Amino acid sequence: MTFTQLNLPQSMTDTLNSMQYKEMTPIQEKSLPLILEGEDIIAKAKTGSGKTAAFGIGVLNKLNVKKFRIQSMVMCPTRELADQVATELRKIARFKHNIKIITLCGGVPFMPQKHSLSHQAHIIVGTPGRILKHLKEGSFEPNSIETLVLDEADRMLDMGFSEDIHEIISYIPTMRQTLLFSATYPENIEELGHKILMDPITVEVESTHAKSTIVQEFYEVDEDIKAKAVEYALAKYGSESSIIFCNTKIGCDELADNLEDAGLDVLVLHSDLDQRDRDETLILFSNKSYPILIATDVAARGIDVKDIDLVINYDLPHDNEVYVHRIGRTARAGASGRSISFVEDKYRLDDLEDALDTRIDLENVSQLETNEKFDLKSKFSTIFINGGKKSKVRAGDILGALTAGVGLSKDDIGKIDILQFCSYVAVKKEFEQKAFDGLSNGKIKGKYFRVFLK
């Protein structure tokens, strides 16, 4: 189906077309007609399936822009996912003027959010803890909420948000539409669905990460050579973006030390990082300035990075659903990908075989060995600019400074991220010094800003 087959305003279909949204993904095709009819749904859909557009189109289509009150609430498990959802909604919202969307997440100051809410909004997107805090403080009036969306509900429950979710729901009208999206459907999700939805219709599509799109390899390995085995795997299959999962923070740090000793550029993401360092780490990885990210599961939730070629399970997770979620980081939106898992306990594979409904062939790690020299240096460098949204800096301003001011072509410039008080721009490595010198000595939007190479 195409979006033009739905009963949507022409302005919205034009906007979707400009975003290259022409044919619906399976989850959109199954859920969107029901959402537009006002039904409560439980949708089993993984990250990368197009679920954000599915509920986003429904939420925005029913919005009354002239009614300047919060009409929809979207709950997400992490700040990163909330930011991604809000960004996607704002893109679709261009079909109509003056739609205001506010993000409410922890890790950033509370009072500026409260001040922004005092001027009203149409949609809030946020994490349960921060949304609940605003409700308790009376920061906004919830009586006009007509649509509630729970995105990645299974992850929210895994992270201990069950009580917060139920308390939030006690504040909002019972007569509403509720949309629950979950990658998995364990008992606690079924129980939650029965409590908060009215006669829900269950929608399920085949996994976005079909077996044929992800090559899964398993290698028997002893603890003392695991770090070396990672080098072999990266030498054989690694390219621009690889994620390595460890079960512990200590494991992440130790592996990072080993790979750095081997001359590799790596980033580490775990719960010891403060929010600023976490944001920066995700930006540097997603804009291709570092080819390797080592992470724990909790820290990696909400990451949405395209074109990840390789996922390595340095430690096999204890939970089968976590394994599926990890390897699903690659092979997004129909692309192919590869996962490599190191196995120390063979008995653990029996349970995983049952969960995946497939036979697992355990290979010897020596098959990964290669004598070829390899270079996993990134193609981009990142420049930090000490000015962001608060300084009225936009992506176009930075792009203009680098093209018209410095003389780079658009092809030499990668991803640009604008945060509240700072910005990041990726440039091809061969032009990093030219770009740095140009931005250091030149102006962006008529102002001088401090810049640093990351």
VEXDO-41008 format. One record per residue (C-alpha): residue number from 1; residue in one letter; z, y, x negated. Coordinates in steps of 0.25 Angstrom, whole numbers. Layout:
N
- NUM a Z Y X $
...
//
This chain:
454
- 1 m 0 0 0 $
- 2 t -2 14 -4 $
- 3 f 7 26 -1 $
- 4 t -3 32 8 $
- 5 q -1 20 18 $
- 6 l 13 25 21 $
- 7 n 16 36 31 $
- 8 l 19 46 20 $
- 9 p 16 61 19 $
- 10 q 3 64 12 $
- 11 s 10 73 2 $
- 12 m 19 61 -2 $
- 13 t 7 52 -4 $
- 14 d 0 62 -12 $
- 15 t 13 64 -21 $
- 16 l 14 48 -22 $
- 17 n -1 48 -26 $
- 18 s 1 58 -37 $
- 19 m 13 49 -42 $
- 20 q 2 38 -43 $
- 21 y 10 31 -31 $
- 22 k -2 25 -24 $
- 23 e 1 10 -21 $
- 24 m 15 6 -17 $
- 25 t 23 -4 -25 $
- 26 p 27 -16 -18 $
- 27 i 41 -11 -15 $
- 28 q 35 2 -10 $
- 29 e 26 -5 -1 $
- 30 k 37 -13 5 $
- 31 s 48 -3 6 $
- 32 l 41 11 8 $
- 33 p 36 8 23 $
- 34 l 50 3 27 $
- 35 i 57 15 20 $
- 36 l 48 25 27 $
- 37 e 51 18 40 $
- 38 g 66 21 37 $
- 39 e 70 7 35 $
- 40 d 82 3 26 $
- 41 i 77 -6 15 $
- 42 i 82 -15 4 $
- 43 a 71 -15 -7 $
- 44 k 72 -25 -19 $
- 45 a 64 -18 -29 $
- 46 k 65 -16 -44 $
- 47 t 64 -4 -53 $
- 48 g 49 0 -55 $
- 49 s 45 -5 -41 $
- 50 g 42 8 -35 $
- 51 k 55 8 -27 $
- 52 t 59 23 -30 $
- 53 a 46 28 -23 $
- 54 a 48 18 -12 $
- 55 f 61 24 -8 $
- 56 g 57 38 -13 $
- 57 i 45 39 -4 $
- 58 g 54 35 8 $
- 59 v 65 45 5 $
- 60 l 56 57 3 $
- 61 n 47 54 14 $
- 62 k 58 55 24 $
- 63 l 65 67 18 $
- 64 n 66 80 26 $
- 65 v 64 90 15 $
- 66 k 68 102 24 $
- 67 k 82 95 26 $
- 68 f 88 99 13 $
- 69 r 99 88 13 $
- 70 i 100 75 6 $
- 71 q 92 65 14 $
- 72 s 91 53 4 $
- 73 m 100 47 -7 $
- 74 v 95 38 -18 $
- 75 m 105 30 -26 $
- 76 c 102 24 -39 $
- 77 p 110 16 -50 $
- 78 t 108 25 -62 $
- 79 r 105 39 -65 $
- 80 e 92 35 -72 $
- 81 l 86 29 -59 $
- 82 a 91 40 -50 $
- 83 d 83 50 -59 $
- 84 q 71 41 -58 $
- 85 v 72 40 -43 $
- 86 a 74 55 -42 $
- 87 t 62 58 -51 $
- 88 e 53 49 -43 $
- 89 l 58 55 -29 $
- 90 r 55 69 -34 $
- 91 k 41 65 -38 $
- 92 i 38 59 -24 $
- 93 a 45 71 -18 $
- 94 r 35 81 -23 $
- 95 f 27 77 -10 $
- 96 k 36 88 -3 $
- 97 h 43 100 -8 $
- 98 n 57 103 -10 $
- 99 i 63 89 -10 $
- 100 k 76 89 -18 $
- 101 i 81 77 -25 $
- 102 i 94 77 -33 $
- 103 t 99 66 -42 $
- 104 l 114 63 -42 $
- 105 c 118 54 -54 $
- 106 g 130 53 -64 $
- 107 g 129 57 -78 $
- 108 v 125 71 -75 $
- 109 p 135 82 -70 $
- 110 f 140 81 -56 $
- 111 m 141 96 -52 $
- 112 p 126 100 -54 $
- 113 q 122 89 -45 $
- 114 k 132 94 -35 $
- 115 h 126 108 -36 $
- 116 s 112 103 -34 $
- 117 l 117 95 -21 $
- 118 s 123 108 -15 $
- 119 h 108 113 -14 $
- 120 q 105 100 -6 $
- 121 a 94 90 -9 $
- 122 h 85 79 -1 $
- 123 i 88 67 -10 $
- 124 i 98 63 -20 $
- 125 v 96 52 -30 $
- 126 g 108 47 -38 $
- 127 t 118 36 -43 $
- 128 p 129 32 -33 $
- 129 g 141 37 -41 $
- 130 r 136 51 -42 $
- 131 i 130 52 -28 $
- 132 l 144 47 -23 $
- 133 k 151 57 -31 $
- 134 h 143 68 -25 $
- 135 l 146 63 -11 $
- 136 k 161 63 -14 $
- 137 e 160 77 -19 $
- 138 g 152 81 -7 $
- 139 s 140 86 -15 $
- 140 f 130 83 -4 $
- 141 e 129 80 11 $
- 142 p 125 65 13 $
- 143 n 123 66 28 $
- 144 s 108 68 28 $
- 145 i 105 56 19 $
- 146 e 94 48 27 $
- 147 t 90 38 15 $
- 148 l 98 31 5 $
- 149 v 91 24 -6 $
- 150 l 99 14 -16 $
- 151 d 90 12 -28 $
- 152 e 92 0 -37 $
- 153 a 104 -4 -28 $
- 154 d 107 -17 -36 $
- 155 r 109 -9 -49 $
- 156 m 119 1 -41 $
- 157 l 127 -11 -37 $
- 158 d 127 -17 -51 $
- 159 m 132 -4 -56 $
- 160 g 144 -4 -46 $
- 161 f 139 7 -37 $
- 162 s 142 -1 -24 $
- 163 e 154 7 -20 $
- 164 d 147 20 -23 $
- 165 i 135 16 -15 $
- 166 h 143 12 -2 $
- 167 e 152 25 -3 $
- 168 i 139 34 -4 $
- 169 i 133 27 8 $
- 170 s 146 30 16 $
- 171 y 142 45 14 $
- 172 i 128 45 19 $
- 173 p 123 42 34 $
- 174 t 122 28 39 $
- 175 m 109 32 46 $
- 176 r 100 32 34 $
- 177 q 89 24 27 $
- 178 t 94 16 15 $
- 179 l 85 10 5 $
- 180 l 90 0 -5 $
- 181 f 82 -4 -18 $
- 182 s 87 -15 -27 $
- 183 a 80 -23 -38 $
- 184 t 89 -35 -35 $
- 185 y 96 -40 -22 $
- 186 p 109 -46 -25 $
- 187 e 120 -48 -14 $
- 188 n 126 -34 -17 $
- 189 i 113 -27 -13 $
- 190 e 112 -36 -1 $
- 191 e 126 -32 3 $
- 192 l 124 -17 0 $
- 193 g 111 -17 8 $
- 194 h 117 -23 21 $
- 195 k 128 -12 20 $
- 196 i 120 0 18 $
- 197 l 106 -3 24 $
- 198 m 102 -4 39 $
- 199 d 94 -16 42 $
- 200 p 87 -15 29 $
- 201 i 73 -21 26 $
- 202 t 72 -28 13 $
- 203 v 60 -26 4 $
- 204 e 57 -34 -8 $
- 205 v 46 -35 -18 $
- 206 e 43 -44 -29 $
- 207 s 49 -39 -42 $
- 208 t 41 -28 -49 $
- 209 h 44 -35 -62 $
- 210 a 36 -48 -59 $
- 211 k 37 -59 -68 $
- 212 s 23 -58 -73 $
- 213 t 25 -44 -78 $
- 214 i 37 -46 -87 $
- 215 v 36 -56 -98 $
- 216 q 50 -62 -100 $
- 217 e 54 -68 -113 $
- 218 f 67 -75 -117 $
- 219 y 71 -78 -131 $
- 220 e 83 -86 -136 $
- 221 v 90 -77 -146 $
- 222 d 103 -77 -154 $
- 223 e 112 -65 -154 $
- 224 d 111 -62 -169 $
- 225 i 96 -60 -168 $
- 226 k 94 -54 -154 $
- 227 a 92 -40 -160 $
- 228 k 81 -45 -170 $
- 229 a 75 -52 -158 $
- 230 v 74 -39 -151 $
- 231 e 66 -33 -163 $
- 232 y 57 -45 -161 $
- 233 a 55 -43 -146 $
- 234 l 52 -28 -149 $
- 235 a 42 -31 -160 $
- 236 k 35 -41 -151 $
- 237 y 35 -34 -138 $
- 238 g 41 -20 -139 $
- 239 s 33 -7 -137 $
- 240 e 36 7 -131 $
- 241 s 48 3 -122 $
- 242 s 58 -9 -123 $
- 243 i 71 -10 -116 $
- 244 i 82 -20 -122 $
- 245 f 94 -24 -113 $
- 246 c 107 -27 -119 $
- 247 n 119 -32 -111 $
- 248 t 129 -23 -118 $
- 249 k 130 -9 -124 $
- 250 i 134 -15 -137 $
- 251 g 122 -24 -137 $
- 252 c 113 -12 -135 $
- 253 d 119 -4 -147 $
- 254 e 119 -16 -156 $
- 255 l 104 -19 -153 $
- 256 a 100 -4 -154 $
- 257 d 106 -4 -168 $
- 258 n 99 -17 -172 $
- 259 l 85 -11 -167 $
- 260 e 87 2 -173 $
- 261 d 90 -5 -187 $
- 262 a 77 -11 -185 $
- 263 g 70 2 -184 $
- 264 l 68 3 -169 $
- 265 d 70 15 -160 $
- 266 v 80 11 -148 $
- 267 l 88 17 -137 $
- 268 v 101 12 -131 $
- 269 l 105 14 -117 $
- 270 h 119 9 -112 $
- 271 s 131 15 -105 $
- 272 d 137 22 -117 $
- 273 l 126 32 -116 $
- 274 d 130 45 -109 $
- 275 q 120 50 -99 $
- 276 r 113 60 -108 $
- 277 d 110 49 -118 $
- 278 r 106 39 -107 $
- 279 d 96 49 -102 $
- 280 e 90 52 -115 $
- 281 t 89 37 -119 $
- 282 l 81 34 -106 $
- 283 i 72 46 -108 $
- 284 l 69 42 -123 $
- 285 f 66 27 -119 $
- 286 s 58 31 -106 $
- 287 n 49 41 -114 $
- 288 k 46 31 -125 $
- 289 s 53 37 -136 $
- 290 y 61 25 -139 $
- 291 p 55 11 -137 $
- 292 i 68 3 -135 $
- 293 l 79 4 -126 $
- 294 i 92 -4 -127 $
- 295 a 100 -4 -114 $
- 296 t 111 -11 -106 $
- 297 d 108 -14 -91 $
- 298 v 117 -4 -85 $
- 299 a 111 7 -94 $
- 300 a 97 3 -91 $
- 301 r 98 4 -76 $
- 302 g 89 14 -70 $
- 303 i 79 15 -82 $
- 304 d 65 16 -77 $
- 305 v 56 16 -90 $
- 306 k 41 13 -88 $
- 307 d 34 4 -98 $
- 308 i 45 -4 -104 $
- 309 d 38 -15 -111 $
- 310 l 49 -24 -115 $
- 311 v 63 -28 -110 $
- 312 i 72 -35 -119 $
- 313 n 85 -42 -114 $
- 314 y 93 -42 -127 $
- 315 d 104 -48 -119 $
- 316 l 101 -56 -107 $
- 317 p 108 -50 -95 $
- 318 h 118 -58 -87 $
- 319 d 112 -54 -74 $
- 320 n 98 -59 -70 $
- 321 e 95 -47 -61 $
- 322 v 98 -38 -74 $
- 323 y 88 -46 -81 $
- 324 v 77 -44 -71 $
- 325 h 81 -29 -70 $
- 326 r 80 -28 -86 $
- 327 i 66 -34 -87 $
- 328 g 61 -26 -76 $
- 329 r 62 -14 -85 $
- 330 t 48 -19 -90 $
- 331 a 36 -22 -82 $
- 332 r 38 -10 -73 $
- 333 a 28 -7 -62 $
- 334 g 19 -19 -64 $
- 335 a 18 -18 -80 $
- 336 s 21 -30 -89 $
- 337 g 33 -31 -98 $
- 338 r 41 -40 -106 $
- 339 s 56 -44 -107 $
- 340 i 63 -52 -118 $
- 341 s 77 -58 -116 $
- 342 f 85 -63 -127 $
- 343 v 93 -76 -123 $
- 344 e 106 -81 -129 $
- 345 d 111 -89 -118 $
- 346 k 101 -99 -113 $
- 347 y 109 -102 -100 $
- 348 r 107 -88 -95 $
- 349 l 92 -91 -94 $
- 350 d 94 -101 -83 $
- 351 d 100 -91 -73 $
- 352 l 89 -81 -77 $
- 353 e 78 -91 -75 $
- 354 d 84 -94 -60 $
- 355 a 84 -79 -58 $
- 356 l 70 -76 -63 $
- 357 d 65 -89 -57 $
- 358 t 57 -92 -69 $
- 359 r 58 -101 -82 $
- 360 i 63 -94 -94 $
- 361 d 58 -99 -108 $
- 362 l 67 -96 -119 $
- 363 e 60 -92 -132 $
- 364 n 64 -92 -146 $
- 365 v 67 -78 -151 $
- 366 s 58 -81 -164 $
- 367 q 46 -80 -155 $
- 368 l 49 -65 -154 $
- 369 e 48 -63 -169 $
- 370 t 37 -55 -175 $
- 371 n 33 -51 -189 $
- 372 e 25 -39 -184 $
- 373 k 31 -25 -187 $
- 374 f 33 -17 -175 $
- 375 d 36 -2 -172 $
- 376 l 42 2 -159 $
- 377 k 42 16 -161 $
- 378 s 41 25 -149 $
- 379 k 29 33 -146 $
- 380 f 37 45 -141 $
- 381 s 48 54 -146 $
- 382 t 57 62 -137 $
- 383 i 60 77 -138 $
- 384 f 73 82 -132 $
- 385 i 72 96 -126 $
- 386 n 85 104 -123 $
- 387 g 81 108 -109 $
- 388 g 78 102 -96 $
- 389 k 78 104 -81 $
- 390 k 90 114 -82 $
- 391 s 81 122 -91 $
- 392 k 69 121 -81 $
- 393 v 61 112 -91 $
- 394 r 51 104 -85 $
- 395 a 42 92 -91 $
- 396 g 30 101 -90 $
- 397 d 37 112 -98 $
- 398 i 39 102 -109 $
- 399 l 25 96 -108 $
- 400 g 19 110 -109 $
- 401 a 28 114 -121 $
- 402 l 23 101 -128 $
- 403 t 8 102 -124 $
- 404 a 5 117 -124 $
- 405 g 16 121 -134 $
- 406 v 16 110 -144 $
- 407 g 2 105 -142 $
- 408 l 5 90 -138 $
- 409 s -4 83 -128 $
- 410 k 2 77 -115 $
- 411 d -1 64 -121 $
- 412 d 9 67 -132 $
- 413 i 20 69 -123 $
- 414 g 28 58 -116 $
- 415 k 39 58 -105 $
- 416 i 47 71 -102 $
- 417 d 61 70 -96 $
- 418 i 68 83 -91 $
- 419 l 83 82 -89 $
- 420 q 93 92 -84 $
- 421 f 96 99 -98 $
- 422 c 85 92 -107 $
- 423 s 72 86 -108 $
- 424 y 65 75 -116 $
- 425 v 50 74 -119 $
- 426 a 43 62 -126 $
- 427 v 32 65 -136 $
- 428 k 23 56 -145 $
- 429 k 30 53 -158 $
- 430 e 19 59 -166 $
- 431 f 21 73 -159 $
- 432 e 36 73 -159 $
- 433 q 38 83 -170 $
- 434 k 27 92 -165 $
- 435 a 33 92 -151 $
- 436 f 47 94 -156 $
- 437 d 43 106 -165 $
- 438 g 35 112 -154 $
- 439 l 46 111 -143 $
- 440 s 57 115 -153 $
- 441 n 49 128 -156 $
- 442 g 43 130 -143 $
- 443 k 47 133 -129 $
- 444 i 48 125 -116 $
- 445 k 46 133 -104 $
- 446 g 48 146 -112 $
- 447 k 61 141 -118 $
- 448 y 66 135 -131 $
- 449 f 73 122 -130 $
- 450 r 80 113 -141 $
- 451 v 72 100 -143 $
- 452 f 76 87 -151 $
- 453 l 68 75 -155 $
- 454 k 75 62 -149 $
//
